């Protein structure tokens, strides 16, 4: 179970780093730039711990799917980026895919 926690930490770290990347304005602002480097370092560290147990394909599918949804939500709420119906539908399909993989597939078991 801790491996899934590590994956969640990796996803949240990556989401924070990506949000800071937008705020860094091309690495011209120190605070957000440091947050980018630290966030990505934490993300890859915790992803590497996850990959000791969870297969790389499953971990990366969850990482990318949940990351897409989270960073899109951050863009919507923090940066005022708009989402239309097809974008929301696409994200719902991504979430559904992650759920199907984790609930119905035996591939994630090690």
URTA-V619121 format. One record per run of one state. SS is the DSSP state (2 for helix, 1 for strand, 0 for the rest). FROM is the first residue (numbers start at 0). LEN is the number of residues. If there is no record, write none. Layout:
# URTA-V619121
ss;from;len
SS;FROM;LEN
SS;FROM;LEN
This chain:
# URTA-V619121
ss;from;len
0;0;1
2;1;22
0;23;6
2;29;21
0;50;5
2;55;24
0;79;5
2;84;20
0;104;6
